[in-house]
Amino acid sequence: MDNDQTRIRRLLRQAGCPPEMIRRFQAAGENGEAMLQKQILSQRQFELDEQIRSEERRIDSLDYLLYKIQRET
């Protein structure tokens, strides 16, 4: 059981979850609140998706500028 908890903490850290989120997730698990755990994971997934979209917009801006420069030269 302890190995499972260690693995879960490691996976949450790899997902970039802040310590408070990890504590909330573990407390929810200890209290049998699987629905709350799902909400916590969904929240992190949403945050990561937003970060990806933001980075994609930045890349798109750079792509456009590179395209524009190449066209002008």
Secondary structure, 3 states (H helix, E strand, C coil): CHHHHHHHHHHHHHCCCCHHHHHHHHHHHHCCCHHHHHHHHHHHHHHHHHHHHHHHHHHHHHHHHHHHHHHHC
